Amino acid sequence: EPLTKLGRKEFTSNPAWSPDGRQIALSYYRLPDNAAIPVPDGTDLYVMNADGSGLRILLGHEVSGTALQYPAWAADGSAIYVSRAAPLGAQSIDRVTVASGEHASVVSRAAFPALSRDGLALAYVRYAAPPERGESLWLSAPDGSEAREIVGPTIFAKYYGLRFSPDGRQLIFAAVGQPPNTGGSLFERRRTLFGRLALFPPAYADGDIWDLWIVDRDGHNLRPVTALSED
C-alpha cells in the first residue's frame, strides 16, 4: 500500500526504518513548476510515521543545489546520519537530532553512513582530498573519532549503499571494480575470454559495472557476493 501521497513533481528516495520501526526517514525533492531545466533546488531530509502519517521536514537544504541523502538512524533512534552533498563538490556526513532538527558535521569528504545495531560504530565511504582522487571504506566511533581505513582507495572505483550485518561483524556494499586475487566476476571472465578469442578488446555499451561485496569490519576477508555486473 502507498505510504506517501505526493504530487506529480514530488519525489522521495532512500527510505530508512527507525530502530523501533515506528518512523521512516527519507529524502525528498520537488521539481520546479516553470524552469527551463527541470532540476530541483535541493533535496531535504524528511521523517514520517510508519503508516505514512505525520510527514514533516527534519532538515532542509540551506544552499541551492545541496542534497541530503542516504539517511541512517542512530541505534537509540535519537538522531539520523545523512550524506550532505553541497555545490562545488563539498561532501560530509551530518548528524541530525530528531527532536530538534539540530545538526552538525561528523565526517568531512564522506557519504553513505551506516550505523551498527549496537550503536558503537559508524561506517562510511570517504573521498580523497583534492587533488588526489579515489574512494575508500572507513570505520569510526559514531562521533567520527577513532577513524580507521578498512578498504583502501586503490581497491574499488566507487561504492554505494553501505550496510552492517545484523551482528555488526561484516559490511556489505555495492562497488565498481575488481580487486586483485578475487578471480573476477563471471561477466569479467567471459568478457576476457571473448576478447582473447576475437583478438580485439570488447567495448562497454553501458555505465559502470556494479556488484555486491562483503568484508569483515577489520578489513579482512573481502569477497564478492554477486556476479551480476549490473549497471
N, C-alpha and C positions, 0 to 999 in steps of 0.2 A: 504494500500500500504506500502511496506517496506521503512523505513526511513534510514536505515543503510545498507551498503554493506560490509560485513565482511568476512574474510577468515574462513575456517572450524575449526580453532583453536582459533578464537577470540569470545569473549562473552561479552554481556552487561547486565546490570540489574539496577533496581531502578530508572527508568526514572522519572523526575520531571519537570513540566512546570514552566517557569518563570512567574511572576505575569502578565506581558503584553502578554503572550502567544507566544512570538517571539523566545524563546530559550528553549532548553531542557538540563537539567543536567543529567548525568548518570554515572554509574560505568562501568569500562572496565578492562578486563584482557585477557591475551593471554597465552595459554598453550605452554610449551617449545617444540621445534621440536624433540630433541633427549635427552630424560631423562628417567631414569629407572622408575620414578614415575611421572605421568603427573600432577604436581602441579605447578600453576603459581608462578612466583617470587613475585608478588604483584598485588594489584588492585588499579587502578588510577581513578581520577575524570576527566571527560571529559564534554565538552559543545558543542552543535551544534545548528544550526538554526532549526526552527520548521519544515522546509521541508527536513531536513536531511543533508543539505549542511553545509560546514564550520566546520566539526567535528575537534575539537582540544583538546589537553590535557590542563587542567587548573592546576592540581596539581598531580604530580606523587608520588609514594611511594619512600621514601628516603632510607628505610632499607628493605632488603629482607624479605618477609613474612608479610609486612604491607598491610592492606586492608582499602581503603577509600570507604565507602558505605553510602547508605540511604541519599542522598543529599536533602536539603530543602532550598528554596530560602528565603532571606530576603524580607520584604514587598515591598521595593523600587527596588528590583532586582539588587542591587549593590554588593551583597555578597551571598555566598552559605554556609550553615552549613552542615558539613559532619561528619559521625562517623569514627574515626580512631582507628583501632584495630591493635596493634603492637605485635611483638613476645613477648613471656613470659607473655601474658595476659594484658599488659598495654592498656587502652582504654581511649578515650577522644572525645569530640565534638570540632571540629575546625571551625573557621570562615575563609572563603577564599574570598578575594576580586576578583570580576570577571574581572575587568580591568587589574589588575597587577599580579594576582596569589599569592599575599602575603597572608600569613596565620598565625593564632595564635590560641592557645588553649583557649577555652571559659569555658569548664567544664571538670573536670577530672573524671575518672571512670564512663563514661556516654556514651549513644548511642541513636539512633533513634530520632534525633532532629525534632521538629515541630514548625513552627512559626505561630502565629496568623495573621490573614489578616490585622489587624491594625498595625502590626509590634511592638506591645508593650510587647509581651510575648513569651518566649521560653519554650517549654515543652520537657521533655526528660525522659529516663529511666536511673536510677543511680544504680551502683553496690556497694555493701557494701565493705568497706576497709578490706583487709585480716588481721587477719584470719577469720573475720566474713564473712558470706555468705548471699545472698539474693538480690532481685531486688525491687526497689521502683519507684514510679512515682513522678516527681518533676516539679515545675513551677518556672521560674525566669524572670528577665529582659533579653533582647537579649544579653547583655554583661556578663551574668551569675550572676549578683548581685541580691540581694533581693530574694535569693532562698528559697523555702519552699516546704516541702513534701506534696503531695496530697494523695497518696495511699501508706501505709507503707509496709515494706519488708516482713511481715508475711501474706499478703493477697494473692498474686499470686507468683507462682514459676518462671514464665518467662513472658516477654512482647515482642510485635513485632508490627511494623507498626503504630506508634502513629500519630494521625491527629486531628487538631482542627475542630470543626463545623464552617460553614461559618460566624456565628455571634460571634464566639470566646468564647461562654459561656460553651461549653462542649468539652470533649476529647473522642475520640473513639480509641480503640486499640484491638489487639488480645492478649489473655493471656491464660496461663496454670494454672489451679487451680479452686477451688470452695470456694469462701468466705462464711463464716457462715451467716445464716439468709437470704440466697437468694433462698433457695428451691432446688437448684441443677438443672442441665440441664436435659432434657428429657432422654438422654442417661444414666446419672448418676442414675436417679430414677429407670429406668428399670434395670440397672445393679445391684443396691442394692436389688431390689425386687427379681430378679433371684437368687442372691446369698443366700438370705434367704430361698427361696423355695428349692433350690438344696442342702442347708446345706454345701456348700463349697465355698470358695472365688473364684470369676472369675479371669482369667489371662488376662492381656493386651497383644495382639499379635503385636501391632504396637508401634509407638513412642508416643510422648506427645499428649495430648488431648487439642485442641485449640478451643476457641470460641471468639466472639466479645463482647466487653463490652463498656459501656458509663458511664462517670462520669462528674459531674459539675466541673468547674475549681477550686472551693473551696474545692473539695474532697467529697461533699455530693452527694446523690442520685446515688450511684454506682449500676448498674443493667446490666443484660445480654441483648444483642441484638439478639443473635442467640442461638440455641441449636443443633448445628451441630456436636460437638465433633469430629472435623476433625484432622487428623494427619498432 
